[in-house]
């Protein structure tokens, strides 16, 4: 569908909105924005009841009665699993799922060899102290806080590389996609854990504060020295691997209930239907180990070469 035909489809809705509301241009903008979330959700909310013609319940229509199925007026594609059942996740699609490589070495440690490495290492070790004192063996709460922070570096790095690529009219060597995928993977870890436990109000307050401080601090660090920023992330990922190793030990020792894996984890990591929490933590630890290696590599390799051009 061309942009012109899309505009022709949406124009009656926009015109009727202005006429029915009696709003001028300024008022119309606010009126339209208040309706956009409802329209946009129709393109992604696969859990909404649908009729036989694959249209949402109580759909938004144009002035002449035509149904607008999505924000752009393009009907959504019905996605199903290999077994024919409906795909119910909005946060990722079937082609985003994968079977993780769990053979990776989870004991690997990058030994600090220069001032930058030592500064990054001791920064992470210092930050670890209050976290351990607060959470101790509360693994689920610790994991949720960990993932809200772990998803920041990839997004910051990917964003800054994206802007530099635009300014320099150059490719990024694949690093933009790699870093953004890392951020998305960390976010999916969080989406998995909130299926198992909901944070308390004070934990949400901690996340709000820590994320705000960490985002700005990491942004500045990346602008000043991408090498330092990636090294810090590498050491953060090492601590994440250690944290999930302790989580697994407590599950194996019976100190933490090995509950069934949430459905989102089964679909995202392509786990067996009878997978448990231990299986989920096991694959998440492997993910963190891969992120560890990527960031330690980026600290000295092609990502930094690109940034320094």
ZALO-971598 format. One line per field, with one value per residue: residue number from 0; residue in one letter; x, y, z of N, C-alpha, C in turn. Coordinates in Angstrom, 2 decimals. Layout:
<sites>
seq	[NUM/...]
type	[a/...]
n_xx	[X/...]
n_yy	[Y/...]
n_zz	[Z/...]
ca_xx	[X/...]
ca_yy	[Y/...]
ca_zz	[Z/...]
c_xx	[X/...]
c_yy	[Y/...]
c_zz	[Z/...]
</sites>
This chain:
<sites>
seq	[0/1/2/3/4/5/6/7/8/9/10/11/12/13/14/15/16/17/18/19/20/21/22/23/24/25/26/27/28/29/30/31/32/33/34/35/36/37/38/39/40/41/42/43/44/45/46/47/48/49/50/51/52/53/54/55/56/57/58/59/60/61/62/63/64/65/66/67/68/69/70/71/72/73/74/75/76/77/78/79/80/81/82/83/84/85/86/87/88/89/90/91/92/93/94/95/96/97/98/99/100/101/102/103/104/105/106/107/108/109/110/111/112/113/114/115/116/117/118/119/120/121/122/123/124/125/126/127/128/129/130/131/132/133/134/135/136/137/138/139/140/141/142/143/144/145/146/147/148/149/150/151/152/153/154/155/156/157/158/159/160/161/162/163/164/165/166/167/168/169/170/171/172/173/174/175/176/177/178/179/180/181/182/183/184/185/186/187/188/189/190/191/192/193/194/195/196/197/198/199/200/201/202/203/204/205/206/207/208/209/210/211/212/213/214/215/216/217/218/219/220/221/222/223/224/225/226/227/228/229/230/231/232/233/234/235/236/237/238/239/240/241/242/243/244/245/246/247/248/249/250/251/252/253/254/255/256/257/258/259/260/261/262/263/264/265/266/267/268/269/270/271/272/273/274/275/276/277/278/279/280/281/282/283/284/285/286/287/288/289/290/291/292/293/294/295/296/297/298/299/300/301/302/303/304/305/306/307/308]
type	[x/x/x/x/x/x/x/x/x/x/x/x/x/x/x/x/x/x/x/x/x/x/x/x/x/x/x/x/x/x/x/x/x/x/x/x/x/x/x/x/x/x/x/x/x/x/x/x/x/x/x/x/x/x/x/x/x/x/x/x/x/x/x/x/x/x/x/x/x/x/x/x/x/x/x/x/x/x/x/x/x/x/x/x/x/x/x/x/x/x/x/x/x/x/x/x/x/x/x/x/x/x/x/x/x/x/x/x/x/x/x/x/x/x/x/x/x/x/x/x/x/x/x/x/x/x/x/x/x/x/x/x/x/x/x/x/x/x/x/x/x/x/x/x/x/x/x/x/x/x/x/x/x/x/x/x/x/x/x/x/x/x/x/x/x/x/x/x/x/x/x/x/x/x/x/x/x/x/x/x/x/x/x/x/x/x/x/x/x/x/x/x/x/x/x/x/x/x/x/x/x/x/x/x/x/x/x/x/x/x/x/x/x/x/x/x/x/x/x/x/x/x/x/x/x/x/x/x/x/x/x/x/x/x/x/x/x/x/x/x/x/x/x/x/x/x/x/x/x/x/x/x/x/x/x/x/x/x/x/x/x/x/x/x/x/x/x/x/x/x/x/x/x/x/x/x/x/x/x/x/x/x/x/x/x/x/x/x/x/x/x/x/x/x/x/x/x/x/x/x/x/x/x/x/x/x/x/x/x]
n_xx	[0.85/0.64/2.03/0.32/-2.17/-2.55/-2.79/-5.16/-6.90/-6.79/-7.50/-10.33/-10.94/-9.36/-10.41/-13.10/-12.70/-11.80/-14.01/-16.08/-15.18/-14.85/-12.47/-9.61/-6.47/-4.45/-5.95/-6.93/-4.63/-4.05/-6.37/-6.20/-3.84/-4.64/-6.13/-4.42/-2.89/-4.86/-5.48/-3.00/-2.47/-4.05/-2.58/-0.85/-1.86/-2.39/-3.88/-6.44/-9.93/-11.03/-12.95/-14.56/-13.52/-10.96/-10.72/-10.38/-12.30/-14.93/-13.86/-12.00/-13.39/-13.51/-15.04/-16.70/-17.25/-15.26/-12.96/-10.25/-7.54/-4.99/-2.47/-1.55/-3.52/-3.23/-4.00/-3.26/-0.82/-1.58/0.02/1.34/2.34/4.62/3.02/0.55/-0.96/-1.99/0.21/1.07/2.61/3.63/6.00/8.10/8.84/8.28/10.58/12.50/13.12/15.28/17.68/19.78/23.39/24.68/27.09/29.14/31.97/31.53/33.13/35.10/37.36/38.35/41.47/42.53/44.73/45.79/45.63/43.03/41.54/41.80/40.57/37.95/37.33/37.50/35.60/33.24/33.41/33.15/30.57/29.20/29.12/27.07/24.81/24.95/24.73/22.16/20.40/21.33/20.56/18.28/17.33/15.53/14.59/17.04/17.81/15.91/16.51/19.12/18.75/17.38/19.38/21.37/20.36/20.84/23.56/23.90/21.88/22.63/25.22/24.55/22.86/24.58/26.48/24.80/24.10/26.63/27.19/25.31/26.20/28.73/28.22/28.70/29.04/28.53/29.91/28.39/28.03/26.05/23.63/24.38/24.75/22.25/20.69/21.73/20.80/18.03/17.84/18.55/16.39/14.37/15.06/14.26/11.48/10.82/11.35/9.49/7.21/7.29/7.61/6.57/7.89/8.26/7.05/9.18/11.32/10.83/11.23/13.95/14.94/14.11/15.68/18.34/18.53/18.24/20.53/22.59/22.24/22.87/25.48/26.79/26.39/27.96/30.46/30.74/30.87/33.23/35.15/34.80/36.09/36.60/33.94/32.86/34.50/33.75/31.12/31.68/32.79/30.60/28.90/30.30/29.89/27.17/27.00/28.20/26.32/24.01/25.00/25.16/22.46/21.57/22.86/21.47/18.93/19.42/20.11/17.74/16.91/15.54/12.49/11.95/10.18/7.71/8.73/7.97/5.60/6.49/9.25/9.65/8.84/10.57/13.25/12.99/12.48/11.83/8.42/8.07/9.90/11.75/12.26/14.98/16.05/15.53/17.08/19.54/19.89/19.77/22.04/23.94/23.44/24.32/27.02/27.80/27.33/29.24/31.66/31.39/31.46/33.96/35.51/34.73/35.88/38.48/38.62/37.11/34.86/35.79/37.70/36.07/34.65/36.66/37.35]
n_yy	[-1.20/2.19/5.34/7.41/6.17/5.22/7.62/8.57/6.75/7.28/9.98/10.60/9.90/11.66/14.10/13.91/13.76/16.31/17.84/16.81/17.32/20.02/21.38/23.49/23.69/23.37/22.26/20.03/18.49/17.57/16.13/14.15/12.82/11.71/9.62/8.00/5.93/3.92/3.23/2.35/0.16/-1.79/-2.98/-4.60/-5.97/-9.02/-10.50/-9.62/-10.22/-11.55/-11.32/-13.42/-12.47/-11.76/-9.27/-6.75/-6.53/-4.16/-2.27/0.61/2.85/4.37/7.39/6.47/3.92/1.96/-0.36/0.43/-1.29/-1.13/1.20/2.30/1.54/-0.96/-4.33/-6.57/-9.23/-12.58/-14.46/-17.62/-20.46/-23.24/-25.47/-24.63/-23.15/-19.95/-17.12/-15.39/-13.33/-9.97/-8.67/-9.93/-11.75/-14.87/-15.27/-14.05/-15.73/-18.31/-21.01/-21.11/-21.09/-23.07/-24.09/-22.40/-21.07/-20.41/-19.59/-17.90/-15.15/-11.84/-10.73/-7.80/-5.63/-3.12/0.42/1.34/-1.04/-1.87/0.25/-0.02/-2.58/-2.31/-0.38/-1.76/-3.74/-2.17/-1.14/-3.47/-4.11/-2.65/-3.73/-6.50/-6.44/-5.50/-7.28/-9.89/-13.22/-13.06/-13.96/-13.61/-10.96/-9.68/-10.45/-9.13/-6.41/-6.42/-6.95/-4.67/-2.81/-4.01/-3.88/-1.36/-0.55/-1.68/-0.36/2.34/2.32/1.37/3.43/5.70/4.87/4.65/7.35/8.37/6.97/8.12/10.78/10.55/9.32/6.59/3.00/0.81/-1.45/-3.53/-3.28/-1.66/-3.10/-5.38/-4.42/-3.31/-5.59/-6.94/-5.31/-5.69/-8.43/-8.51/-7.12/-8.94/-10.90/-9.62/-9.37/-12.01/-12.65/-11.05/-12.41/-14.29/-13.08/-10.12/-6.88/-5.12/-1.97/-0.40/-1.59/-0.97/1.76/1.82/0.76/2.77/4.93/3.91/3.23/5.72/7.13/5.40/5.28/7.91/8.18/6.10/6.90/9.25/8.09/6.49/8.39/9.68/7.58/4.90/2.44/2.11/2.08/-0.25/-2.13/-1.90/-2.83/-5.45/-6.48/-6.14/-8.01/-10.32/-10.42/-10.79/-13.36/-14.78/-14.26/-15.58/-18.13/-18.63/-18.51/-20.81/-22.74/-22.52/-23.29/-25.96/-26.91/-26.90/-24.62/-22.72/-22.57/-24.69/-23.84/-24.26/-23.25/-20.02/-19.37/-17.52/-17.72/-20.31/-20.09/-18.09/-19.00/-21.44/-23.69/-26.96/-28.06/-28.86/-27.44/-25.93/-23.47/-23.63/-24.34/-22.01/-20.06/-21.16/-20.86/-18.11/-17.40/-18.31/-16.52/-14.14/-14.69/-14.70/-12.00/-10.89/-11.72/-10.44/-7.71/-7.44/-8.03/-5.95/-3.85/-3.69/-4.10/-4.01/-2.34/-0.19/0.78/1.73/3.74/5.55/6.75]
n_zz	[0.00/-0.90/0.35/-0.32/-0.69/1.88/3.24/2.07/3.14/5.90/6.03/6.09/8.75/10.23/9.40/10.21/12.93/13.59/12.83/14.42/16.98/17.06/17.25/16.89/15.09/17.07/19.20/17.90/17.56/20.13/20.56/18.59/19.34/21.74/20.83/19.41/20.83/21.22/18.60/17.67/19.27/18.20/16.26/17.52/19.71/20.22/21.91/22.05/21.57/18.47/15.48/12.99/10.59/11.18/12.43/14.97/18.03/18.24/16.25/15.02/12.71/9.41/8.03/6.03/6.83/6.60/8.01/10.11/10.70/11.79/12.87/10.45/8.75/7.68/7.53/10.26/10.27/10.84/13.19/13.86/15.86/15.19/15.73/15.06/16.87/18.23/18.20/21.03/22.04/22.34/22.78/21.53/18.51/16.68/15.09/16.60/18.63/20.01/20.38/23.01/23.28/25.50/26.10/26.58/28.35/31.64/33.65/32.93/33.24/32.77/33.28/34.82/33.15/32.70/33.50/32.78/32.67/35.35/36.68/35.72/36.68/39.52/39.92/39.35/41.34/43.60/43.31/43.62/46.32/47.99/46.72/47.22/50.01/50.34/48.90/49.43/49.65/48.14/45.41/43.22/43.37/43.20/40.64/39.04/39.51/38.56/35.81/34.96/35.00/33.44/30.88/30.00/29.03/26.36/24.94/25.21/24.03/21.44/20.59/20.55/18.69/16.51/16.07/15.48/13.14/11.45/11.40/10.24/7.87/7.52/7.69/10.54/10.97/11.90/14.62/15.79/15.56/17.00/19.63/20.24/20.08/22.25/24.35/24.02/24.52/27.23/28.25/27.73/29.55/31.89/31.38/31.57/34.27/35.62/35.19/37.09/39.54/41.19/41.61/44.73/46.06/47.06/45.84/43.20/43.40/43.94/41.54/39.76/40.65/40.50/37.79/36.54/37.47/36.65/33.85/32.98/33.96/32.61/29.98/29.86/30.39/28.12/26.10/26.79/26.92/25.09/25.27/28.02/28.91/27.72/28.93/31.59/31.35/30.57/32.94/34.62/33.50/34.07/36.82/36.78/35.69/37.80/39.80/38.85/38.88/41.64/42.15/40.82/42.38/44.82/43.99/43.30/45.79/47.07/48.34/47.04/45.37/42.64/40.38/37.68/34.38/33.06/30.40/28.52/28.60/27.68/25.03/24.09/24.46/23.28/24.88/26.35/26.97/29.57/31.02/33.72/36.37/36.89/34.41/33.02/34.39/33.87/31.06/30.89/32.30/30.46/28.37/29.57/29.83/27.15/26.55/28.21/26.95/24.47/25.15/26.41/24.22/22.51/23.82/23.02/20.31/17.05/17.45/18.91/17.21/15.16/16.52/17.09/14.73]
ca_xx	[0.00/1.46/1.78/-0.83/-3.40/-2.69/-3.29/-6.56/-7.66/-6.83/-7.98/-11.70/-10.94/-8.80/-11.35/-14.27/-12.29/-11.76/-15.35/-16.91/-14.67/-14.88/-11.18/-8.72/-5.28/-3.80/-6.79/-7.02/-3.42/-4.21/-7.46/-5.71/-2.86/-5.35/-6.69/-3.40/-2.54/-5.87/-5.35/-1.74/-2.51/-4.73/-1.60/0.05/-2.52/-2.90/-4.72/-7.80/-10.83/-11.19/-14.09/-14.21/-12.72/-9.66/-10.74/-10.55/-13.63/-15.19/-12.76/-12.14/-13.78/-13.49/-16.36/-17.52/-17.49/-14.16/-12.25/-8.81/-7.07/-3.75/-2.15/-1.40/-4.61/-2.83/-4.42/-2.14/-0.60/-1.83/1.21/1.09/3.47/4.69/1.93/-0.70/-1.58/-1.75/1.36/0.42/3.54/3.86/7.35/9.03/8.19/8.90/11.93/13.42/13.44/16.50/18.20/21.06/24.58/24.98/28.42/30.11/32.68/30.95/34.12/36.12/37.53/39.38/42.37/42.90/46.14/46.25/44.88/41.62/40.95/41.73/39.55/36.65/37.13/37.24/34.32/32.19/33.51/32.63/29.12/28.64/29.01/25.72/23.82/25.00/24.24/20.71/19.65/21.84/20.19/16.97/17.77/14.57/14.65/18.36/17.81/15.12/17.30/20.27/18.36/17.03/20.65/22.12/19.80/21.21/24.77/23.71/21.06/23.45/26.25/23.92/22.36/25.70/27.03/23.81/24.25/27.91/27.05/24.58/27.04/29.89/27.80/29.47/28.50/29.04/30.55/27.49/28.02/24.79/22.69/24.84/24.53/20.81/20.20/22.10/19.85/16.74/17.95/18.50/15.01/13.58/15.32/13.38/10.10/10.65/11.32/8.28/6.16/7.45/7.56/6.36/8.68/7.55/7.11/10.51/12.22/10.59/11.87/15.39/15.18/13.94/16.83/19.57/18.54/18.49/21.93/23.48/22.14/23.62/26.90/27.31/26.40/29.17/31.63/30.85/31.31/34.64/35.99/34.05/36.87/36.30/32.53/32.67/35.18/32.86/30.02/32.22/32.91/29.23/28.38/30.96/29.19/25.86/27.22/28.42/25.06/23.13/25.59/24.70/21.03/21.46/23.28/20.39/17.84/19.85/20.13/16.38/16.66/14.65/11.56/12.18/8.83/7.67/9.17/6.85/5.40/7.28/10.60/9.61/8.78/11.72/14.46/12.63/12.67/10.77/7.22/8.17/11.06/11.59/13.01/16.41/16.37/15.50/18.27/20.69/20.07/20.05/23.47/24.69/23.30/25.19/28.40/28.03/27.45/30.56/32.71/31.21/31.89/35.42/36.05/34.49/36.74/39.81/38.60/36.60/33.91/36.55/38.31/35.04/34.33/37.78/37.61]
ca_yy	[0.00/3.38/6.37/8.20/5.42/5.21/8.94/8.65/5.93/7.92/11.35/10.77/9.82/12.90/15.19/13.76/14.05/17.76/18.39/16.39/17.89/21.48/21.85/24.07/22.88/23.02/21.34/18.78/17.71/16.85/15.17/13.01/12.07/10.91/8.43/7.20/4.66/2.92/2.77/1.65/-1.13/-2.78/-3.65/-5.47/-6.68/-10.29/-11.16/-9.11/-11.11/-11.19/-11.94/-14.38/-11.87/-11.37/-7.87/-6.59/-6.22/-2.72/-1.62/2.01/2.90/5.64/8.00/5.67/2.60/1.03/-0.65/0.69/-2.37/-0.75/2.63/2.70/1.03/-2.21/-5.43/-7.31/-10.61/-13.54/-15.25/-18.85/-21.31/-24.41/-26.41/-24.03/-22.30/-18.52/-16.51/-14.44/-12.36/-8.72/-8.17/-10.56/-12.54/-16.20/-15.23/-13.53/-16.80/-19.05/-21.97/-20.55/-21.93/-23.19/-24.71/-21.34/-21.12/-19.43/-19.27/-17.04/-13.83/-11.01/-10.19/-6.40/-5.55/-1.73/1.32/1.36/-2.30/-1.88/1.23/-0.63/-3.72/-1.88/0.32/-2.78/-4.37/-1.22/-1.10/-4.75/-4.21/-2.34/-4.63/-7.75/-6.20/-5.30/-8.44/-11.13/-14.41/-12.85/-14.05/-13.09/-9.49/-9.31/-10.65/-8.09/-5.18/-6.64/-6.85/-3.28/-2.11/-4.67/-3.52/0.03/-0.35/-1.96/0.70/3.56/2.12/1.31/4.77/6.59/4.39/5.01/8.78/8.57/6.45/9.13/11.98/10.27/8.67/5.35/1.81/0.61/-2.76/-4.48/-3.10/-1.09/-4.21/-6.28/-3.81/-3.19/-6.94/-7.23/-4.60/-6.36/-9.71/-8.24/-6.75/-10.16/-11.53/-8.97/-9.75/-13.38/-12.68/-10.45/-13.42/-15.13/-12.29/-8.69/-6.10/-4.31/-0.55/0.14/-2.12/-0.14/3.05/1.59/0.62/4.10/5.74/3.32/3.32/7.11/7.45/4.57/5.66/9.15/7.91/5.26/7.74/10.08/7.21/6.04/9.54/9.95/6.44/3.66/1.29/1.97/1.74/-1.67/-2.94/-1.89/-3.74/-6.81/-6.90/-6.27/-9.29/-11.37/-10.50/-11.38/-14.80/-15.28/-14.17/-16.66/-19.39/-18.77/-18.79/-22.23/-23.53/-22.52/-24.11/-27.35/-27.27/-26.88/-23.38/-21.88/-23.46/-24.88/-23.78/-24.40/-22.08/-19.28/-19.64/-16.59/-18.27/-21.51/-19.66/-17.24/-19.81/-22.72/-24.71/-27.98/-27.62/-29.17/-26.73/-25.37/-22.23/-23.90/-24.28/-20.60/-19.42/-21.75/-20.24/-16.69/-17.31/-18.44/-15.24/-13.16/-15.04/-14.21/-10.54/-10.65/-11.86/-9.41/-6.41/-7.46/-7.97/-4.60/-2.91/-3.62/-4.48/-3.20/-1.33/0.98/1.32/2.50/4.92/6.49/7.32]
ca_zz	[0.00/-0.99/1.36/-0.75/-0.39/3.34/3.63/1.68/4.08/7.22/5.96/6.60/10.21/10.75/9.12/11.06/14.31/13.74/12.72/15.56/18.24/17.00/17.69/15.91/14.83/18.33/19.94/17.16/17.78/21.38/20.39/17.80/20.13/22.75/20.19/18.76/21.50/20.98/17.23/17.50/19.96/17.39/15.41/18.29/20.79/19.69/22.90/21.94/20.83/17.07/14.84/11.97/9.51/11.74/12.80/16.42/18.53/18.24/15.53/14.61/11.31/8.72/7.90/5.12/7.41/6.44/9.26/10.17/11.56/12.45/12.81/9.05/7.95/7.06/8.42/10.85/9.85/11.91/13.42/14.61/16.18/14.29/15.98/14.59/17.89/18.03/18.87/21.92/22.61/21.62/23.05/20.60/17.48/16.59/14.52/17.61/19.59/19.66/21.35/23.45/23.36/26.93/26.26/26.81/29.62/32.57/34.69/32.35/33.86/32.13/34.29/34.53/32.75/32.62/34.38/32.39/33.12/36.81/37.09/35.42/37.57/40.89/39.91/39.46/42.65/44.59/43.15/44.02/47.78/48.51/46.13/47.98/51.37/50.31/48.41/50.02/48.86/47.50/44.02/42.24/43.44/42.70/39.19/38.40/39.53/37.69/34.40/34.63/34.78/32.37/29.57/29.66/28.22/24.95/24.35/25.14/23.02/20.13/20.25/20.21/17.41/15.48/15.78/14.81/11.78/10.69/11.23/9.40/6.64/7.49/8.34/11.90/11.08/12.57/16.07/16.23/15.70/18.06/20.94/20.47/20.36/23.64/25.21/23.90/25.21/28.67/28.57/27.75/30.84/32.86/31.08/32.07/35.73/36.17/35.12/38.27/40.77/40.99/42.57/45.71/45.74/47.34/44.82/42.02/43.66/43.77/40.11/39.16/41.01/39.98/36.33/36.17/37.75/35.83/32.44/32.73/34.21/31.52/28.78/29.93/30.27/26.73/25.31/27.12/26.57/24.81/25.75/29.45/29.08/27.40/29.93/32.76/31.05/30.61/34.35/35.14/33.02/34.86/38.10/36.50/35.57/39.17/40.53/38.40/39.36/43.01/42.05/40.46/43.54/45.80/43.45/43.41/47.21/47.60/49.08/46.23/44.67/41.22/39.81/36.22/33.62/32.46/28.97/27.71/28.55/26.84/23.63/23.72/24.37/22.69/25.90/26.36/27.67/31.00/31.56/35.05/36.65/36.76/32.98/32.63/34.95/33.19/29.74/31.11/32.63/29.20/27.68/30.23/29.49/25.79/26.64/28.82/25.94/23.44/25.65/26.57/22.86/21.98/24.51/22.40/18.90/15.96/17.87/19.33/15.99/14.46/17.30/17.14/13.41]
c_xx	[0.88/1.12/0.53/-2.13/-3.64/-3.28/-4.77/-7.45/-7.85/-7.48/-9.42/-11.78/-10.45/-9.77/-12.55/-13.95/-12.30/-13.16/-16.19/-16.47/-14.75/-13.56/-10.44/-7.50/-4.63/-4.61/-6.90/-5.82/-3.54/-5.29/-7.00/-4.75/-3.55/-5.93/-5.64/-3.05/-3.56/-5.77/-4.11/-1.78/-3.19/-3.76/-0.76/-0.65/-3.17/-3.80/-6.17/-8.67/-10.97/-12.37/-13.62/-13.39/-11.41/-9.58/-10.95/-11.98/-13.78/-14.09/-13.05/-12.41/-13.65/-14.90/-17.27/-17.66/-16.37/-13.39/-10.78/-8.24/-5.81/-3.56/-2.11/-2.53/-4.30/-3.21/-3.22/-2.04/-0.83/-0.64/0.86/2.39/3.53/3.56/0.56/-1.40/-1.17/-0.52/0.84/1.33/3.68/5.31/8.42/8.24/8.89/10.31/12.95/13.83/14.65/16.82/19.59/22.19/25.01/26.34/29.50/30.72/32.16/31.93/35.18/36.15/38.63/40.22/42.75/44.39/46.66/45.36/43.39/40.91/40.77/40.67/38.16/36.34/36.76/35.98/33.18/32.21/32.96/31.11/28.45/28.37/27.61/24.64/23.78/24.45/22.72/19.96/20.06/21.45/18.79/17.18/16.80/14.59/15.97/18.40/17.05/15.86/18.47/19.90/17.93/18.27/21.38/21.62/20.20/22.43/24.58/22.91/21.85/24.49/25.67/23.41/23.48/26.36/26.10/23.98/25.57/27.87/26.33/25.45/28.15/29.53/28.58/28.67/29.15/29.77/29.70/27.33/26.71/23.79/23.07/24.51/23.04/20.19/20.55/21.12/18.49/16.74/17.88/17.07/14.11/13.84/14.38/11.93/9.79/10.50/10.04/7.06/6.16/7.29/7.38/7.14/7.79/7.80/8.51/11.54/12.06/11.27/13.39/15.75/15.12/15.18/18.12/19.65/18.84/19.94/22.85/23.43/23.00/25.12/27.51/27.37/27.66/30.42/31.83/31.33/32.79/35.54/35.14/34.78/36.59/34.87/32.29/33.37/34.35/31.71/30.48/32.33/31.54/28.62/29.04/30.25/27.79/25.96/27.40/27.13/24.11/23.68/25.16/23.20/20.82/21.83/22.15/19.18/18.18/19.84/18.75/16.05/15.74/13.79/11.85/10.83/8.87/8.09/7.95/6.78/6.26/8.71/10.66/9.61/10.03/12.99/14.21/12.92/11.58/9.60/7.26/9.37/10.73/12.39/14.50/16.85/16.44/16.75/19.53/20.94/20.34/21.51/24.32/24.61/24.27/26.66/28.74/28.17/28.79/31.65/32.61/31.75/33.39/36.10/35.91/35.40/38.09/39.79/37.85/35.60/34.65/37.25/37.32/34.77/35.43/38.07/37.20]
c_yy	[1.24/4.36/7.19/7.48/5.31/6.52/9.07/7.86/6.62/9.29/11.51/10.72/11.12/14.05/15.12/14.05/15.54/18.33/18.06/17.03/19.39/22.09/22.50/23.18/22.45/22.01/20.01/17.89/16.91/15.80/13.93/12.16/11.20/9.64/7.51/5.91/3.57/2.36/1.90/0.26/-2.20/-3.55/-4.65/-6.32/-7.95/-11.01/-10.69/-10.08/-10.64/-11.93/-12.86/-13.80/-11.28/-9.88/-7.76/-6.25/-4.70/-1.96/-0.17/2.03/4.29/6.17/7.18/4.22/1.59/0.87/-0.29/-0.29/-2.02/0.74/3.11/2.18/-0.27/-3.36/-6.19/-8.72/-11.54/-14.47/-16.47/-19.57/-22.47/-25.41/-25.85/-23.15/-20.85/-18.06/-15.36/-13.34/-11.13/-8.26/-8.83/-11.44/-13.90/-16.18/-14.60/-14.60/-17.59/-20.08/-21.50/-21.57/-21.99/-23.84/-23.68/-21.45/-20.02/-19.03/-18.29/-15.67/-13.08/-10.35/-8.76/-6.28/-4.13/-0.86/1.31/0.10/-2.32/-0.91/0.64/-1.75/-3.26/-1.02/-0.67/-3.46/-3.47/-1.16/-2.38/-4.83/-3.85/-3.25/-5.95/-7.58/-6.09/-6.58/-9.76/-12.33/-14.28/-12.79/-13.42/-11.57/-8.98/-9.39/-9.54/-6.75/-5.28/-6.42/-5.43/-2.44/-2.68/-4.29/-2.12/0.13/-0.60/-0.87/1.99/3.44/2.09/2.66/5.69/6.16/4.74/6.48/9.06/8.07/7.47/10.35/11.75/9.62/7.36/4.20/1.63/-0.71/-3.78/-4.26/-2.50/-2.21/-5.12/-5.71/-3.66/-4.56/-7.37/-6.58/-5.28/-7.71/-9.54/-7.87/-7.98/-10.98/-10.95/-9.35/-11.17/-13.40/-12.06/-11.35/-14.29/-14.36/-10.82/-7.90/-5.30/-2.83/0.03/-0.39/-1.35/1.22/2.94/1.51/1.98/4.96/5.22/3.46/4.74/7.50/6.70/4.97/6.89/8.95/7.11/6.04/8.61/9.24/6.78/7.17/9.80/8.82/5.20/2.42/1.05/1.50/0.25/-2.58/-3.01/-2.87/-5.20/-7.34/-7.01/-7.61/-10.46/-11.54/-11.08/-12.90/-15.42/-15.30/-15.30/-18.04/-19.66/-19.10/-20.29/-23.13/-23.63/-23.32/-25.59/-27.83/-27.26/-25.64/-22.43/-22.83/-23.50/-24.97/-23.98/-23.11/-21.35/-19.53/-18.75/-17.10/-19.49/-21.12/-18.90/-18.07/-21.20/-23.87/-25.77/-27.52/-27.89/-28.50/-26.10/-24.07/-22.45/-23.83/-22.83/-19.88/-19.91/-21.09/-18.74/-16.49/-17.43/-17.15/-14.21/-13.44/-14.58/-12.69/-10.14/-10.67/-10.78/-8.07/-6.36/-7.37/-6.55/-3.56/-2.73/-3.83/-3.47/-2.14/-0.04/1.61/2.19/3.81/5.98/7.14/8.78]
c_zz	[0.00/0.11/1.00/-0.43/1.10/3.81/3.28/2.63/5.42/7.20/6.45/8.11/10.81/10.57/10.04/12.50/14.57/13.76/13.95/16.86/18.26/17.40/16.55/15.75/16.13/19.12/19.26/17.43/19.06/21.31/19.64/18.61/21.16/22.16/19.61/19.49/21.22/19.57/17.09/18.14/19.12/16.50/16.17/19.34/20.26/20.68/22.82/21.17/19.40/16.49/13.74/10.84/10.01/12.05/14.31/16.79/18.64/17.51/15.23/13.12/10.74/8.60/6.99/5.58/7.25/7.74/9.11/11.17/12.32/12.30/11.37/8.17/7.24/7.99/8.97/10.31/11.04/12.01/14.27/14.89/15.19/14.50/15.59/15.61/17.70/18.80/19.72/22.45/21.72/21.73/22.19/19.64/17.36/16.04/15.46/18.61/19.10/20.73/21.76/23.48/24.82/27.17/26.57/28.22/30.54/33.67/34.19/33.05/33.13/33.22/33.92/34.26/32.64/33.50/34.07/32.87/34.64/37.32/36.86/36.41/38.98/41.00/40.09/40.82/43.75/44.52/43.64/45.53/48.29/47.96/46.91/49.39/51.38/49.95/49.06/49.14/48.25/46.00/43.02/42.21/42.87/41.18/38.49/38.39/38.57/36.23/34.02/34.38/33.58/30.99/29.13/28.75/26.73/24.25/24.20/24.04/21.62/19.66/19.81/18.91/16.25/15.08/15.06/13.38/10.90/10.41/10.22/8.07/6.43/8.09/9.70/12.05/11.81/14.07/16.59/16.51/16.86/19.44/21.24/20.74/21.78/24.60/25.20/24.62/26.72/29.09/28.62/29.01/31.89/32.64/31.57/33.58/36.30/35.99/36.38/39.57/40.42/42.03/43.51/45.40/45.96/46.36/43.51/42.19/43.49/42.30/39.42/39.42/40.36/38.47/35.87/36.34/36.80/34.35/32.15/32.94/33.07/30.21/28.75/29.76/28.83/25.82/25.53/26.64/26.34/25.33/27.23/29.66/28.80/28.40/31.21/32.55/31.09/32.03/35.02/34.73/33.74/36.20/37.92/36.38/36.96/39.97/40.14/38.77/40.79/43.06/41.76/41.63/44.57/45.30/43.61/44.86/47.83/48.39/48.33/45.38/43.17/40.51/38.29/35.52/33.06/30.95/28.09/27.55/27.63/25.36/23.20/23.53/23.77/23.63/25.80/27.22/29.16/31.65/32.91/35.19/36.50/35.30/32.50/33.12/34.23/31.84/29.88/31.48/31.38/28.39/28.24/29.92/28.07/25.78/27.25/27.76/24.86/23.91/25.91/25.21/22.29/22.63/23.82/20.89/18.03/16.37/18.22/18.12/15.25/15.18/17.23/15.80/13.37]
</sites>
